[in-house]
Amino acid sequence: MTPLLALTVGLAGIVAGGLGAMLGIGGGVLLVPFLVIGLHLPIQQAVGISLTTVIATSAAVSAGTAGRNLINLRLGMLLEIATAAGGLLGSLTAAALSARALAWLFSGVTAGIAIVTLARRNRRNVLHADADPGRWGGRHHDEDTGQMVTYRVRRLPLALAGSFVAGNLSTLLGIGGGTIKVPLLNTLCGVPLRAATATSAFMIGVTATSGAIVYYGQGLIVPGIAAAAVLGVRLGSTAGLRLGRSLPVRALKILMTVVLVTVSLLMLVRTP
């Protein structure tokens, strides 16, 4: 562990954390490919380090959105059950499919979600402030209009199925499940982007904590690199959260599309 390596990892963490906080997808979507392709770390170590940074991103976003009612705790805990179940079954899926097949599957899913997100960039999932949000919906202050808005969750079974897949692929490929959950909740389930982002950031922290403990117990987390990455992600998350509040939803959706397409290509490139 050299000062130059620590600085490089820290800078990468700032970029990954900033995007992860703005979009609620966790910095691992960019950090894992960087550690594997750029630093030539084994994938197991990259995944373990990434999980520690996901916890940092989740903590920063959860603290930064406190008091704004953006995190839908009821919906988040329900979807977390499906996410955890998908993660537990990830090892069984890994035994049945090759790494290349999984990479193609993930790339196809993310590319498809990117197309849907871009097509719906001008759609807003909000109802009248006095409308009934239903059992799983919610209300929050809208940064774009400056008013309270209400939303109702649609296609809950689809959200559960998507969360299961997100947990499964997260365990298999070391990519944060928010990459799938945020676009799914926003484009198909009626959750506004800012609420979907905050709720996803809360969920990925819960999932990553249990995974990081397992990886640490197996000796797969390099303390020096992990510390530099966490520090960078923590700084980037704080800046990204503030920047995300100032950007319009349409711009965030376009940024989400760019990130999804980039991740889709990186997964194909990094898998032999």
KEMIZA-286888 format. One record per residue (C-alpha): x negated, y, z negated. Coordinates in steps of 0.1 Angstrom, whole numbers, plus 5000, padded with zeros to 4 digits. Last residue first. Example, Ala and Ser with C-alpha at 12.3 -4.5 7.8 and 13.67 -1.06 7.14 Angstrom:
BEGIN
486349894929
487749554922
***
This chain:
BEGIN
513248675197
515448925179
514149275177
515249395211
518849265209
519349405174
517849735185
520349765214
523349725191
521849955165
521450235191
524950185204
526350205169
524250515160
525350695192
529050615185
528850725149
527351055161
530351105184
532651025155
530851275132
531151545159
534851485161
535151495123
533751845122
530351895105
529952085073
530751805049
528351575068
525551815063
525951805025
526051425025
523151395048
520951615026
521751404995
521351085014
518051185029
516551244995
517850914981
516750735013
513250875010
512950774973
514350434980
511950375009
508950474989
510050254960
510749954983
507349984999
505549974966
507749704950
507649454979
510949274977
510848904987
509848764954
512748514952
514248694921
513949024940
515948884969
518648754946
518949074926
519049274959
522049064971
524049134939
523449514942
524049524980
527649424978
528649674951
526649954969
528249865003
531749914988
531150274975
529650375008
532650215026
535150415006
533250745012
533050685050
536650565053
537850875034
535751105056
536950925088
540650935080
542150585073
544750465099
543750095102
542550075138
540150355145
539150475110
539150155090
537449965118
534950235125
533950245088
534049875082
531749755111
528649955104
529749975068
528649605065
525049715062
522649515084
520449245070
521349005098
522948705082
524148865049
525449175067
527048955094
529148765068
530049075048
531149255079
533148955092
535048935059
535549315059
536949285095
539349005084
540549215054
540949525076
542949325101
545249195074
545749555063
547049665097
547950015087
546750215057
548750535051
547150885050
547951205032
546351555036
545551835012
544452155030
541252325040
541752235077
538452075085
537351975050
540651785043
541351755006
542451404997
545551184995
545850804995
546950485012
547050134998
550550104983
552250365005
550950705013
554450865011
554451195029
554251525011
550951625026
552251545061
550351255077
546651215087
544750975109
543251225134
542651145170
540151345191
537251095189
539650805197
537850695229
534450735213
535450525183
536850255206
533750245227
531450225196
533649945182
532949745213
529249815212
529149715175
530949385182
528949295213
525649375195
526649165165
527548865187
524348895208
522248915176
524048615161
523348405193
519748505192
519448405155
520848065164
524347965151
525547675129
523147705100
523548085099
527248045097
526947835066
524448085050
526948365057
529648195037
528848385005
528648715024
532048665039
533548595005
531848914992
533349125020
536848975015
536749064978
535249404987
538349475008
540549474978
538049674957
537849944984
541649964989
542250034952
539150254949
540050484978
536950714977
537851054991
539651184960
537451494959
536451474922
533451254929
532251274966
528651354958
528351094931
529750814953
527650934982
524350934962
525050604945
525950424977
522850554994
520650444966
522250094965
521750075003
518050154997
517649844975
519349635001
516949755028
513949635008
515449285006
516349285043
512849395053
511349125031
513448855047
512748985082
509048955078
507349295080
505849405113
505649765103
507349925133
509449635146
510449465113
510349775090
511949995116
514649745126
515549715089
515550085082
518050175110
521049985101
519749965065
520550325058
524050245047
527150275069
529050555052
528650795082
527051095067
525350895039
523850635062
522650895087
520851095060
519550775043
518050635076
516350965084
514951015048
514050645046
511950675077
510150965061
509550765030
508250465049
505750675067
504650855036
504150535017
502150385046
499950695047
499450685009
498350325012
500050005000
***
